[in-house]
Amino acid sequence: MEYHIRQYGLQQGALEIQYIEEFFGEFPRRKTSAEVVARLQNRDHQIVMAEAALPDDPGTVVPVAFKVSHELRESETDPKLADLVQRLAGCVTFNGRRVLYSWIGGTRRDWRGQGFFRALTEQQEAWALDNGFDEVVVKTKNKFYAMRGTLDHLEFDVIQFEPQLDSRPESKVYLSKRLGRAVVEQHGSTREVVNLS
Ligand SMILES: CC(C)(COP(=O)(O)OP(=O)(O)OC[C@H]1O[C@@H](n2cnc3c(N)ncnc32)[C@H](O)[C@@H]1OP(=O)(O)O)[C@@H](O)C(=O)NCCC(=O)NCCS
């Protein structure tokens, strides 16, 4: 199977994210395009989406999976990102290295289990390596079992665990993957990428 991927620029990509997130019932607070722009502007970032045909209308192609990542620096001024950097202290080295934070992403329910998220992850890793990144970091929660299982298959290592003693499912899990030529050489997906950025 060949995966059809679009890599978006900031403004259009932010609108596409706002649109696709409407299909994710499990996201308690969906991102607005304004939030996406505010987070990504002034930092290196990547917005990728996979498209596929509707099962009952093969002539109509829709976005079915997405992944958004951005550079994370040691000296962040945004309070949320500064807090994240602090939580990663001791398990991620920033000094002299480029760290990519895999911020949001998912696959629409009807298209899960068909390799779309792997294809986007492989595209993200190839782009990150080409752009000088050394490591991809991601955060999830105990309760997101599908995401945890997927990150396991994608060979992300757990680097930090923050237990939430009054509610175990809410405990935070931080994972990372170090990038290198060998990682990209292991990729198995066939991708056609249209770059709109
Ligand atoms: C997690 C999610 C992104 C996976 O997307 P997907 O397109 O179905 O994933 P893929 O088909 O590309 O699968 C990638 C790998 O993960 C594995 N995988 C996928 N879903 C899995 C699950 N529920 N449990 C365990 N492994 C899983 C696949 O077997 C595959 O491994 P392989 O390539 O080695 O065979 C999708 O289920 C989703 O969007 N879930 C909701 C998002 C969410 O929970 N977000 C919470 C915030 S972090």
The ligand as a Gaussian input file, in Angstrom:
#p B3LYP/6-31G(d) Opt

LIG

0 1
 C       -2.839000       5.409000      18.444000
 C       -3.256000       5.660000      16.999000
 C       -2.664000       6.987000      16.545000
 C       -2.729000       4.534000      16.080000
 O       -2.989000       4.894000      14.736000
 P       -3.066000       3.801000      13.571000
 O       -3.096000       4.508000      12.268000
 O       -4.172000       2.848000      13.870000
 O       -1.671000       3.070000      13.769000
 P       -0.948000       2.132000      12.682000
 O       -1.969000       1.314000      11.989000
 O       -0.043000       2.965000      11.851000
 O       -0.090000       1.199000      13.623000
 C        1.273000       1.489000      13.941000
 C        1.798000       0.370000      14.810000
 O        1.168000       0.411000      16.097000
 C        0.458000      -0.800000      16.350000
 N       -0.813000      -0.458000      16.979000
 C       -1.793000       0.323000      16.431000
 N       -2.831000       0.411000      17.300000
 C       -2.477000      -0.316000      18.385000
 C       -3.146000      -0.631000      19.601000
 N       -4.373000      -0.189000      19.844000
 N       -2.495000      -1.421000      20.504000
 C       -1.239000      -1.878000      20.232000
 N       -0.571000      -1.622000      19.079000
 C       -1.188000      -0.860000      18.178000
 C        0.258000      -1.451000      15.012000
 O        0.192000      -2.858000      15.124000
 C        1.464000      -1.003000      14.230000
 O        2.588000      -1.809000      14.498000
 P        3.401000      -2.494000      13.293000
 O        3.570000      -1.416000      12.236000
 O        4.674000      -2.893000      13.959000
 O        2.551000      -3.611000      12.830000
 C       -4.816000       5.693000      16.866000
 O       -5.349000       4.546000      17.468000
 C       -5.430000       6.909000      17.522000
 O       -5.525000       7.963000      16.920000
 N       -5.866000       6.772000      18.756000
 C       -6.426000       7.906000      19.480000
 C       -5.356000       8.931000      19.767000
 C       -5.072000       9.053000      21.222000
 O       -5.376000       8.196000      22.019000
 N       -4.466000      10.133000      21.588000
 C       -4.190000      10.371000      22.967000
 C       -3.266000      11.486000      23.172000
 S       -1.571000      10.926000      23.283000

